[in-house]
Structure formats: structure tokens, C-alpha cells
Amino acid sequence: MPITVKLDDLLHDNRMTLTKLADRVGITIANLSILKTGKARAMRFSTLEAICRELNCQPGDLLSFEDELEGDG
């Protein structure tokens, strides 16, 4: 998948657990885990906003795009 989620890195940088983030954002640990592992198919803007607020980051810090075709010149 060309969109990667860097939630693990941001949690580590903020010294926060997935459980603590789930409590602060109001989302289940299971749903955050799905997001963290890159298995999520979608994310609400309200969820993205809440995560960014709690981790003091921008959406681009959490999500990145990597072109799968890159290098297949």
C-alpha cells in the first residue's frame, strides 16, 4: 500500500502508549491498532485531527505516500 502510517514512531517520540492515545482520542485500541499496522482502509478527518492534537503533529507527520512504481523505470 503506498500510504504508510507512522503512528509507532510518533507514539515513541511522545512517550505515549497506544492505550493512553486511545483514551485521549476516544477511539478503541483495536481501531488504533488497525491504523498502526497499516490495515485501515479509511480514517475520518475528526480522528486524524484528534490524533494530531494529542501527538502535537501535522497529518504529514503521521501519513506518508510512497509510490510503488518508483524504481520500476
N, C-alpha and C positions, 0 to 999 in steps of 0.2 A: 504494500500500500504506500503510495507516495506521500501521504500525510503522516508524520510521526508526532507522537505526544511525548513531551519531555517532563512529565509530571514527577517522575522519580528524582530527577536532578533538582527540580525546584523544591521538592519536599526536603531533600537533603540540605540544600543551600539554606533553607529557612528553619532547619532543625525541627521539622514538624512531621508527625506521623499521619498516615492515611486516616486513622481513626479520628484524630483531632481535626483534620481538614474536613472530614465528613460531617462532624458535629457542627463546625463553624459555617459550612456551606449549606447544610440542610439536605444532604443527599446521602443515600445509603453507601456503606462501604463497598457493597457488591458493585454498584454502578460506578463508583470511583475506580475500583479495581479493573472493571471492563475498559474504562477510559485509559487507565495507566498502562494496560497491556496492549493497547492499540487495537482492541477488538470492537470498539464502539463504531457505529455506523453514522452517528449524528450526535450533536451536542447543542443544547439550547443556548441562546445568547445569554440568558439570565444565569445559567450555570457557569458559562465562561466568565461572565462578569464577576460572579461571586468568588470563583477560584482566583482570578486575577487580583481581586480586592484582598483576599486573605493571604495570598503569597506575595503581594506587593510586586506584581509583574505586569507585563503587557501580553496581549494574546500571542504576539510573535515569539515571546519567550517560552510559551507553552507548546505552541504548534509550529511545525516546520514542514516545508514541502521539498521533497526530493524527487526529481524527475527520474522515473525508472528507465527511461530510454537513454539517459546520459551515459556516454561511453560506448554506446552501441553503434557509433558513427557509421 
